Amino acid sequence: MNKLLLIGILSIYSFSTYSIEGQDVDSIKSNYIATQLFSDQKPLQIQLKFSLKDLKKNTNDSTYMESMLYYKNEATYWDSLKVKLKARGNFRRTNCYYAPLTLKLKKSVSKNTYFDGHNKLKVVLPCLIESDNDDFVLKEYMAYKLYEVISPVHFKTRLLDLEYIEDKGKRSKSNILKAIFIEDIDDVAERLGGNELKRRIHPLEQDDLASIRNAFFQYLIGNTDFSTRYLHNGKLVVIDKRIIPVPYDFDMSGLVNASYAVVSNVQNITLNISDVTERVYKGYKRDEVLFEKVRKEFIVNKPRMITIIDNLEYHFEDRNHWVRAKRYISDFFEIIENEKSFKKHILDRARTE
């Protein structure tokens, strides 16, 4: 790394690791008291019982099925709540054995419990029944935690040790799985003093710095399965009159490298890649000064990202998955720390339409 770049990195770090223009991360956090569910990052033990067949057949955007959620509280005793469940996700609902869930709670039921303050939660499950399914979930969880380092505008997540009891009529089957709780977008907006924007906005009308951070992050994890134009695997929130993209669903990324993952071409642009582990930058052209600012932010935050990855090592069943994930992230930094590579793979690839 050259001397001028290092000086620039140190100067930006002394001001703020990342910021939304006019509102830095410290001022955002000062208005937020973490809910009990997401303040603790130890894996939460939960249990759910339902019929996958009925879930996929009988639930939709507006129709839920009733169930019970069992969880271990702080005293390590099992407690329970009435909940409603529905299947979500077009691809996974059709192609996966386990459909991802939306879990709905009544505030009157969840009040003064571990889930106080939450009306809806997404539940990420493995896709298929395979030996590596838990490690794929862990790598997707890793992606969420990496984005927390980059942007204060993110989904809170909690790793789960889930016992899913599959109801098959006269018999049932117990499945021990890794899973993820993801907060609802309304909670994201509320804790940051903003609102969700549900209509499409052209990416170039979205906040410049937030958009570049998102595009860099998607390149970091090797994800093409998103669109800020069509709101595919992303939401928009308005904070301080700025439109901020908030990404989610990273199972198709090169970092996760799931067995079922395919290169996405959601915007019908030429990607020239054939494998999800190949990176391609999908962000738009903007002021190069801002590109350089975000580049420095990522480089400054490299140690924090590596620490996140290292802290997840013992959760993996197959250490090779963790090794490959760490190497994949390190490869990204080799690109952005080199002036020529950064220009070739990011600056010169930025889109104009």
ZAZARO-778398 format. One record per residue (C-alpha): residue number from 0; residue in one letter; chain; x, y, z. Coordinates in Angstrom, 1 decimal. Layout:
# ZAZARO-778398
VEXNU  seq  type  mol      px      py      pz
VEXNU  NUM     A    A       X       Y       Z
...
This chain:
# ZAZARO-778398
VEXNU  seq  type  mol      px      py      pz
VEXNU    0     M    A     0.0     0.0     0.0
VEXNU    1     N    A     1.5     3.4    -0.9
VEXNU    2     K    A     2.2     6.1     1.6
VEXNU    3     L    A    -0.4     8.6     0.3
VEXNU    4     L    A    -3.2     5.9     0.5
VEXNU    5     L    A    -2.2     5.0     4.0
VEXNU    6     I    A    -2.4     8.7     5.1
VEXNU    7     G    A    -5.8     9.0     3.5
VEXNU    8     I    A    -7.0     5.9     5.3
VEXNU    9     L    A    -5.8     7.2     8.7
VEXNU   10     S    A    -7.4    10.6     8.1
VEXNU   11     I    A   -10.8     9.1     7.2
VEXNU   12     Y    A   -10.7     6.7    10.1
VEXNU   13     S    A   -10.0     9.5    12.6
VEXNU   14     F    A   -13.3    11.2    11.5
VEXNU   15     S    A   -15.7     8.3    11.2
VEXNU   16     T    A   -15.5     4.6    10.1
VEXNU   17     Y    A   -18.6     5.2     8.0
VEXNU   18     S    A   -21.3     7.8     7.8
VEXNU   19     I    A   -24.6     8.8     6.2
VEXNU   20     E    A   -23.9    12.3     5.0
VEXNU   21     G    A   -25.0    14.7     7.7
VEXNU   22     Q    A   -25.6    11.9    10.2
VEXNU   23     D    A   -22.7     9.8    11.4
VEXNU   24     V    A   -23.0     6.3    12.9
VEXNU   25     D    A   -22.6     7.5    16.5
VEXNU   26     S    A   -25.6     9.8    16.3
VEXNU   27     I    A   -27.7     7.0    14.8
VEXNU   28     K    A   -26.8     4.5    17.5
VEXNU   29     S    A   -27.4     7.0    20.3
VEXNU   30     N    A   -31.2     6.9    19.4
VEXNU   31     Y    A   -31.4     3.1    19.5
VEXNU   32     I    A   -31.7     0.8    22.5
VEXNU   33     A    A   -31.2    -2.8    21.3
VEXNU   34     T    A   -34.1    -5.2    21.9
VEXNU   35     Q    A   -33.3    -8.1    24.0
VEXNU   36     L    A   -33.6   -10.5    21.1
VEXNU   37     F    A   -30.8    -8.8    19.1
VEXNU   38     S    A   -28.6    -7.4    22.0
VEXNU   39     D    A   -27.3   -10.9    22.7
VEXNU   40     Q    A   -25.4   -12.6    20.0
VEXNU   41     K    A   -25.1   -16.1    21.4
VEXNU   42     P    A   -27.0   -18.6    19.3
VEXNU   43     L    A   -30.6   -18.7    20.5
VEXNU   44     Q    A   -32.1   -22.2    21.0
VEXNU   45     I    A   -35.6   -22.4    19.6
VEXNU   46     Q    A   -38.1   -25.1    18.6
VEXNU   47     L    A   -40.8   -25.1    15.9
VEXNU   48     K    A   -43.3   -27.8    14.9
VEXNU   49     F    A   -45.4   -27.6    11.7
VEXNU   50     S    A   -46.1   -29.4     8.4
VEXNU   51     L    A   -43.9   -28.2     5.5
VEXNU   52     K    A   -46.4   -29.6     3.1
VEXNU   53     D    A   -49.2   -27.5     4.7
VEXNU   54     L    A   -47.0   -24.5     5.0
VEXNU   55     K    A   -46.1   -24.4     1.3
VEXNU   56     K    A   -49.6   -25.2     0.2
VEXNU   57     N    A   -51.8   -23.1     2.5
VEXNU   58     T    A   -49.8   -19.9     3.2
VEXNU   59     N    A   -49.2   -16.9     1.0
VEXNU   60     D    A   -48.6   -13.1     1.3
VEXNU   61     S    A   -51.7   -12.6     3.5
VEXNU   62     T    A   -52.4   -16.1     4.9
VEXNU   63     Y    A   -50.6   -17.6     7.9
VEXNU   64     M    A   -50.9   -20.8     9.8
VEXNU   65     E    A   -50.9   -20.9    13.6
VEXNU   66     S    A   -48.1   -22.6    15.5
VEXNU   67     M    A   -46.1   -22.4    18.7
VEXNU   68     L    A   -42.5   -21.1    19.2
VEXNU   69     Y    A   -40.5   -22.6    22.0
VEXNU   70     Y    A   -37.3   -20.9    23.1
VEXNU   71     K    A   -34.8   -21.0    25.9
VEXNU   72     N    A   -34.8   -17.8    27.9
VEXNU   73     E    A   -31.9   -16.3    29.8
VEXNU   74     A    A   -32.4   -18.6    32.7
VEXNU   75     T    A   -32.1   -21.5    30.2
VEXNU   76     Y    A   -35.7   -22.6    30.8
VEXNU   77     W    A   -37.9   -23.4    27.9
VEXNU   78     D    A   -40.7   -20.8    27.3
VEXNU   79     S    A   -43.3   -20.6    24.6
VEXNU   80     L    A   -45.3   -18.1    22.5
VEXNU   81     K    A   -48.2   -18.4    20.1
VEXNU   82     V    A   -47.0   -17.4    16.6
VEXNU   83     K    A   -48.2   -17.4    13.0
VEXNU   84     L    A   -46.1   -18.7    10.1
VEXNU   85     K    A   -46.0   -18.4     6.4
VEXNU   86     A    A   -43.6   -19.5     3.7
VEXNU   87     R    A   -41.7   -16.8     1.8
VEXNU   88     G    A   -39.3   -16.4    -1.1
VEXNU   89     N    A   -40.2   -17.4    -4.7
VEXNU   90     F    A   -37.1   -19.4    -5.5
VEXNU   91     R    A   -36.7   -21.2    -2.1
VEXNU   92     R    A   -40.4   -21.9    -1.8
VEXNU   93     T    A   -40.3   -23.7    -5.1
VEXNU   94     N    A   -36.9   -25.3    -5.2
VEXNU   95     C    A   -35.9   -25.9    -1.5
VEXNU   96     Y    A   -37.0   -28.6     0.9
VEXNU   97     Y    A   -37.1   -26.1     3.7
VEXNU   98     A    A   -39.1   -23.0     2.9
VEXNU   99     P    A   -37.9   -19.8     4.6
VEXNU  100     L    A   -40.4   -18.3     7.0
VEXNU  101     T    A   -42.0   -15.1     8.1
VEXNU  102     L    A   -42.9   -15.4    11.8
VEXNU  103     K    A   -45.7   -13.1    13.1
VEXNU  104     L    A   -46.2   -12.3    16.8
VEXNU  105     K    A   -49.0   -10.3    18.5
VEXNU  106     K    A   -47.5    -7.5    20.6
VEXNU  107     S    A   -49.8    -8.4    23.5
VEXNU  108     V    A   -48.4   -11.9    23.5
VEXNU  109     S    A   -44.7   -11.0    23.1
VEXNU  110     K    A   -44.8    -8.1    25.6
VEXNU  111     N    A   -42.3    -8.6    28.5
VEXNU  112     T    A   -40.8   -11.6    26.7
VEXNU  113     Y    A   -37.6   -12.2    24.8
VEXNU  114     F    A   -39.4   -11.0    21.7
VEXNU  115     D    A   -40.8    -7.8    23.1
VEXNU  116     G    A   -40.7    -5.1    20.4
VEXNU  117     H    A   -41.1    -7.4    17.4
VEXNU  118     N    A   -44.2    -8.0    15.4
VEXNU  119     K    A   -42.6    -9.8    12.5
VEXNU  120     L    A   -39.3   -11.7    12.0
VEXNU  121     K    A   -37.9   -13.5     9.0
VEXNU  122     V    A   -36.4   -17.0     9.6
VEXNU  123     V    A   -33.7   -18.2     7.2
VEXNU  124     L    A   -33.4   -22.0     7.0
VEXNU  125     P    A   -31.1   -24.2     5.0
VEXNU  126     C    A   -32.4   -24.9     1.5
VEXNU  127     L    A   -31.8   -28.6     1.1
VEXNU  128     I    A   -31.2   -31.7     3.2
VEXNU  129     E    A   -27.5   -32.1     2.7
VEXNU  130     S    A   -24.3   -32.5     4.8
VEXNU  131     D    A   -23.3   -28.8     4.2
VEXNU  132     N    A   -26.6   -27.1     4.9
VEXNU  133     D    A   -25.7   -25.6     8.2
VEXNU  134     D    A   -22.4   -24.2     6.9
VEXNU  135     F    A   -24.2   -22.5     4.1
VEXNU  136     V    A   -26.5   -20.8     6.7
VEXNU  137     L    A   -23.4   -19.8     8.7
VEXNU  138     K    A   -21.8   -18.1     5.7
VEXNU  139     E    A   -25.0   -16.2     4.9
VEXNU  140     Y    A   -25.1   -15.1     8.6
VEXNU  141     M    A   -21.4   -14.0     8.1
VEXNU  142     A    A   -22.5   -11.8     5.2
VEXNU  143     Y    A   -25.0   -10.0     7.4
VEXNU  144     K    A   -22.5    -9.4    10.1
VEXNU  145     L    A   -19.9    -8.1     7.6
VEXNU  146     Y    A   -22.4    -5.5     6.3
VEXNU  147     E    A   -23.0    -4.3     9.8
VEXNU  148     V    A   -19.4    -3.2     9.8
VEXNU  149     I    A   -19.9    -1.2     6.6
VEXNU  150     S    A   -23.2     0.5     7.1
VEXNU  151     P    A   -25.3     1.5    10.2
VEXNU  152     V    A   -28.4     1.0     8.0
VEXNU  153     H    A   -28.7    -2.8     8.1
VEXNU  154     F    A   -30.9    -5.7     9.3
VEXNU  155     K    A   -30.2    -7.0    12.8
VEXNU  156     T    A   -29.7   -10.7    12.8
VEXNU  157     R    A   -29.4   -13.5    15.4
VEXNU  158     L    A   -28.0   -17.0    14.8
VEXNU  159     L    A   -30.3   -19.8    15.9
VEXNU  160     D    A   -29.9   -23.4    17.0
VEXNU  161     L    A   -33.3   -24.7    15.7
VEXNU  162     E    A   -35.0   -28.0    16.4
VEXNU  163     Y    A   -37.5   -28.2    13.7
VEXNU  164     I    A   -40.1   -31.0    14.3
VEXNU  165     E    A   -41.6   -31.8    11.0
VEXNU  166     D    A   -45.2   -32.8    11.4
VEXNU  167     K    A   -46.1   -35.6     9.0
VEXNU  168     G    A   -49.5   -36.5    10.2
VEXNU  169     K    A   -49.3   -39.6    12.4
VEXNU  170     R    A   -45.6   -39.3    12.8
VEXNU  171     S    A   -43.0   -36.5    13.2
VEXNU  172     K    A   -39.3   -36.1    12.5
VEXNU  173     S    A   -36.8   -34.0    14.4
VEXNU  174     N    A   -34.3   -31.9    12.4
VEXNU  175     I    A   -31.5   -30.0    14.1
VEXNU  176     L    A   -30.6   -27.0    12.0
VEXNU  177     K    A   -28.8   -23.7    12.0
VEXNU  178     A    A   -31.1   -20.8    11.2
VEXNU  179     I    A   -31.2   -17.0    11.3
VEXNU  180     F    A   -33.6   -14.5    12.7
VEXNU  181     I    A   -33.8   -11.3    10.7
VEXNU  182     E    A   -35.6    -8.2    11.9
VEXNU  183     D    A   -38.4    -6.7     9.9
VEXNU  184     I    A   -37.8    -3.7     7.7
VEXNU  185     D    A   -40.3    -1.6     9.7
VEXNU  186     D    A   -38.1    -2.2    12.8
VEXNU  187     V    A   -35.0    -1.2    10.8
VEXNU  188     A    A   -36.6     2.1     9.8
VEXNU  189     E    A   -38.0     2.8    13.2
VEXNU  190     R    A   -34.8     2.3    15.1
VEXNU  191     L    A   -33.0     4.6    12.7
VEXNU  192     G    A   -35.6     7.4    12.7
VEXNU  193     G    A   -36.7     6.8     9.2
VEXNU  194     N    A   -39.4     5.1     7.1
VEXNU  195     E    A   -39.6     2.4     4.5
VEXNU  196     L    A   -40.0     3.5     0.9
VEXNU  197     K    A   -42.1     0.9    -0.9
VEXNU  198     R    A   -41.9     2.2    -4.4
VEXNU  199     R    A   -39.1     1.9    -6.9
VEXNU  200     I    A   -36.6     4.7    -7.2
VEXNU  201     H    A   -33.9     4.7    -9.8
VEXNU  202     P    A   -30.5     3.8    -8.2
VEXNU  203     L    A   -28.9     7.2    -9.2
VEXNU  204     E    A   -31.6     8.9    -7.2
VEXNU  205     Q    A   -30.6     6.9    -4.1
VEXNU  206     D    A   -27.9     8.2    -1.7
VEXNU  207     D    A   -24.5     8.1    -3.4
VEXNU  208     L    A   -22.4     6.9    -0.5
VEXNU  209     A    A   -24.9     4.4     0.8
VEXNU  210     S    A   -25.3     3.0    -2.7
VEXNU  211     I    A   -21.5     2.7    -3.3
VEXNU  212     R    A   -21.2     0.9     0.1
VEXNU  213     N    A   -23.9    -1.5    -0.9
VEXNU  214     A    A   -22.4    -2.1    -4.3
VEXNU  215     F    A   -18.9    -2.7    -2.8
VEXNU  216     F    A   -20.4    -5.1    -0.3
VEXNU  217     Q    A   -22.2    -7.1    -3.0
VEXNU  218     Y    A   -18.9    -7.3    -4.8
VEXNU  219     L    A   -17.1    -8.3    -1.6
VEXNU  220     I    A   -19.4   -11.3    -1.2
VEXNU  221     G    A   -19.7   -12.0    -4.9
VEXNU  222     N    A   -23.4   -11.5    -5.1
VEXNU  223     T    A   -25.2   -10.8    -8.4
VEXNU  224     D    A   -28.7   -11.8    -7.1
VEXNU  225     F    A   -29.9    -8.3    -6.3
VEXNU  226     S    A   -31.2    -5.1    -7.9
VEXNU  227     T    A   -31.5    -1.7    -6.3
VEXNU  228     R    A   -33.6    -0.6    -9.4
VEXNU  229     Y    A   -36.2    -3.4    -9.0
VEXNU  230     L    A   -35.9    -3.9    -5.3
VEXNU  231     H    A   -34.9    -7.5    -5.7
VEXNU  232     N    A   -33.4    -8.7    -2.4
VEXNU  233     G    A   -33.2    -5.2    -1.1
VEXNU  234     K    A   -35.4    -2.6     0.7
VEXNU  235     L    A   -35.3     1.2     0.7
VEXNU  236     V    A   -35.5     3.4     3.8
VEXNU  237     V    A   -35.6     7.2     3.9
VEXNU  238     I    A   -33.5     8.7     6.7
VEXNU  239     D    A   -32.8    12.4     6.9
VEXNU  240     K    A   -34.3    12.8     3.4
VEXNU  241     R    A   -31.8    10.4     2.0
VEXNU  242     I    A   -32.9     7.2     0.3
VEXNU  243     I    A   -30.8     4.3     1.6
VEXNU  244     P    A   -30.7     0.7     0.1
VEXNU  245     V    A   -30.8    -2.1     2.7
VEXNU  246     P    A   -29.7    -5.5     1.2
VEXNU  247     Y    A   -30.7    -9.0     2.3
VEXNU  248     D    A   -30.8   -12.6     1.1
VEXNU  249     F    A   -27.2   -13.6     0.2
VEXNU  250     D    A   -27.5   -17.4    -0.3
VEXNU  251     M    A   -26.7   -17.0    -4.1
VEXNU  252     S    A   -23.4   -15.2    -3.4
VEXNU  253     G    A   -19.9   -16.5    -4.1
VEXNU  254     L    A   -19.1   -16.3    -0.4
VEXNU  255     V    A   -21.9   -18.7     0.5
VEXNU  256     N    A   -21.3   -20.8    -2.7
VEXNU  257     A    A   -24.4   -22.9    -2.0
VEXNU  258     S    A   -24.8   -26.2    -3.9
VEXNU  259     Y    A   -27.9   -24.8    -5.6
VEXNU  260     A    A   -26.6   -21.3    -6.3
VEXNU  261     V    A   -26.7   -19.9    -9.9
VEXNU  262     V    A   -25.5   -16.6   -11.4
VEXNU  263     S    A   -28.4   -14.2   -11.4
VEXNU  264     N    A   -29.2   -11.8   -14.2
VEXNU  265     V    A   -32.1   -10.1   -12.7
VEXNU  266     Q    A   -31.5    -6.8   -14.6
VEXNU  267     N    A   -30.7    -8.4   -17.9
VEXNU  268     I    A   -27.2    -7.0   -18.0
VEXNU  269     T    A   -24.1    -8.7   -19.5
VEXNU  270     L    A   -22.2   -10.2   -16.6
VEXNU  271     N    A   -19.7   -12.5   -18.5
VEXNU  272     I    A   -19.4   -14.9   -15.6
VEXNU  273     S    A   -20.5   -18.5   -15.3
VEXNU  274     D    A   -19.9   -19.3   -11.7
VEXNU  275     V    A   -21.2   -17.6    -8.5
VEXNU  276     T    A   -17.7   -17.4    -7.1
VEXNU  277     E    A   -16.7   -15.0   -10.0
VEXNU  278     R    A   -17.1   -11.4    -9.0
VEXNU  279     V    A   -18.6    -8.7   -11.1
VEXNU  280     Y    A   -19.3    -5.1   -10.0
VEXNU  281     K    A   -23.0    -4.1   -10.6
VEXNU  282     G    A   -22.9    -0.6    -9.1
VEXNU  283     Y    A   -23.4     2.6   -11.0
VEXNU  284     K    A   -20.9     5.3   -12.0
VEXNU  285     R    A   -20.7     8.1    -9.5
VEXNU  286     D    A   -18.1    10.7    -8.4
VEXNU  287     E    A   -14.7     8.9    -8.1
VEXNU  288     V    A   -14.0    10.9    -5.0
VEXNU  289     L    A   -16.8     8.9    -3.3
VEXNU  290     F    A   -15.5     5.7    -4.7
VEXNU  291     E    A   -12.2     6.4    -3.1
VEXNU  292     K    A   -13.8     7.3     0.2
VEXNU  293     V    A   -15.7     4.0     0.3
VEXNU  294     R    A   -12.6     2.1    -0.8
VEXNU  295     K    A   -10.7     3.5     2.2
VEXNU  296     E    A   -13.6     2.7     4.5
VEXNU  297     F    A   -13.4    -0.9     3.5
VEXNU  298     I    A    -9.7    -1.1     3.9
VEXNU  299     V    A    -9.8     0.5     7.3
VEXNU  300     N    A   -12.5    -2.0     8.4
VEXNU  301     K    A   -10.6    -5.1     7.1
VEXNU  302     P    A    -9.4    -6.1    10.6
VEXNU  303     R    A   -12.9    -5.9    12.0
VEXNU  304     M    A   -14.3    -8.1     9.2
VEXNU  305     I    A   -11.5   -10.7     9.6
VEXNU  306     T    A   -12.3   -10.8    13.3
VEXNU  307     I    A   -16.0   -11.5    12.6
VEXNU  308     I    A   -14.9   -14.3    10.3
VEXNU  309     D    A   -12.5   -15.7    12.9
VEXNU  310     N    A   -15.1   -15.6    15.6
VEXNU  311     L    A   -17.4   -17.8    13.6
VEXNU  312     E    A   -14.8   -20.5    12.9
VEXNU  313     Y    A   -15.8   -22.9    15.7
VEXNU  314     H    A   -19.5   -22.9    14.6
VEXNU  315     F    A   -18.6   -24.6    11.3
VEXNU  316     E    A   -19.0   -28.4    11.0
VEXNU  317     D    A   -16.6   -28.5     8.0
VEXNU  318     R    A   -13.7   -26.2     8.6
VEXNU  319     N    A   -12.9   -26.1     4.9
VEXNU  320     H    A   -16.1   -24.0     4.4
VEXNU  321     W    A   -14.7   -21.5     6.9
VEXNU  322     V    A   -11.2   -21.5     5.3
VEXNU  323     R    A   -12.7   -20.9     1.8
VEXNU  324     A    A   -14.9   -18.1     3.1
VEXNU  325     K    A   -12.0   -16.3     4.7
VEXNU  326     R    A    -9.9   -16.7     1.6
VEXNU  327     Y    A   -12.7   -15.3    -0.5
VEXNU  328     I    A   -13.0   -12.2     1.5
VEXNU  329     S    A    -9.2   -11.8     1.5
VEXNU  330     D    A    -9.2   -12.0    -2.3
VEXNU  331     F    A   -11.6    -8.9    -2.4
VEXNU  332     F    A    -9.1    -6.9    -0.3
VEXNU  333     E    A    -6.3    -7.9    -2.6
VEXNU  334     I    A    -8.3    -6.3    -5.4
VEXNU  335     I    A    -9.2    -3.0    -3.7
VEXNU  336     E    A    -5.8    -2.5    -2.1
VEXNU  337     N    A    -4.1    -2.5    -5.5
VEXNU  338     E    A    -4.7     0.7    -7.6
VEXNU  339     K    A    -4.7    -1.0   -11.0
VEXNU  340     S    A    -6.9    -3.9    -9.9
VEXNU  341     F    A    -9.4    -1.5    -8.2
VEXNU  342     K    A    -9.6     0.6   -11.4
VEXNU  343     K    A    -9.9    -2.5   -13.6
VEXNU  344     H    A   -12.5    -4.4   -11.6
VEXNU  345     I    A   -14.6    -1.7   -10.0
VEXNU  346     L    A   -14.1     1.8   -11.4
VEXNU  347     D    A   -14.0     0.7   -15.1
VEXNU  348     R    A   -16.9    -1.7   -14.6
VEXNU  349     A    A   -19.4     0.8   -13.0
VEXNU  350     R    A   -22.6     1.0   -14.9
VEXNU  351     T    A   -24.0     4.0   -16.7
VEXNU  352     E    A   -27.6     2.6   -17.2
